[in-house]
Amino acid sequence: MNRILLGSALLFSALPVAAQTPAASPRLNLAQETSLRCSAAFGLIAYDQKRGAPGANAFPPLGERGREFFVRTTARLMDETGATREAVQALLKVRVDELQRGAIASANPPEFVGRTVRACLPLLDAEVPATAKR
């Protein structure tokens, strides 16, 4: 397994995740799913940036802006779907796991996650502009 990806899971380990049944998981529309997947990708890269992982600095700093994107996304998902914090956290964990499994299975794990991050950067810029006061 790729060492970078294993350590990245620690970013979300502080999130308490309640056991979810399929009925407890809200159905997400495309915009909601995209925001959630982007939150997961930003979190993985932010963690890698924090620990100085090779290639992580190819992206803009994602610690602060990525965290703000995550906060806005999870709040919006709870408002729009009526899901609990725990349900949204469980959904996020699934997206992190999916990205990590895909990266491990790919020929180039950093590039696998990087493609997702690059696709998500315009969404980050629209939601949390780099010049915004936080």
C-alpha positions, -999 to 999 in steps of 0.1 A, spaced: 0 0 0 11 35 -6 24 52 25 10 86 15 -25 72 13 -24 53 46 -14 84 65 -41 105 48 -68 85 65 -57 100 98 -71 134 87 -106 121 92 -100 97 121 -111 123 146 -145 124 131 -169 102 150 -187 80 126 -219 63 138 -229 30 122 -252 38 94 -279 17 78 -287 23 41 -320 39 51 -301 64 73 -279 76 44 -295 105 24 -296 103 -14 -274 130 -29 -278 149 -61 -249 154 -84 -239 188 -69 -240 174 -34 -220 143 -44 -194 164 -62 -189 187 -32 -186 157 -9 -160 140 -31 -141 173 -34 -141 177 3 -126 142 7 -99 149 -20 -90 183 -5 -87 166 29 -63 140 16 -41 165 -1 -42 189 28 -29 162 51 -2 153 26 8 190 24 9 192 62 33 163 64 54 174 34 45 144 11 62 145 -23 40 161 -49 15 176 -25 29 211 -30 18 209 -67 -16 221 -55 -25 254 -38 -24 252 0 -56 233 10 -54 233 48 -74 264 55 -95 267 24 -101 230 21 -113 229 57 -136 258 51 -150 241 19 -155 210 40 -174 229 68 -196 247 42 -203 214 23 -212 194 54 -235 222 68 -252 225 34 -257 187 32 -273 187 66 -296 216 57 -305 203 23 -310 166 32 -319 167 68 -291 143 75 -274 142 109 -237 152 113 -229 116 118 -246 105 86 -227 132 66 -194 121 83 -201 85 73 -207 96 37 -175 115 37 -156 85 51 -169 64 23 -157 90 -3 -122 91 14 -121 53 13 -131 52 -23 -104 77 -33 -78 57 -13 -88 23 -28 -88 38 -63 -54 53 -57 -39 21 -43 -53 2 -73 -39 27 -99 -5 27 -115 2 62 -101 -16 68 -67 -7 105 -63 -20 112 -99 -52 94 -92 -61 117 -63 -46 147 -81 -70 143 -110 -99 147 -86 -83 177 -69 -76 195 -102 -112 189 -113 -124 203 -79 -102 234 -77 -127 256 -97 -154 246 -72 -131 256 -43 -123 289 -60 -160 296 -64 -169 285 -28 -139 298 -9 -120 323 -30 -83 326 -22 -86 362 -13 -116 357 10 -112 367 47 -116 336 68 
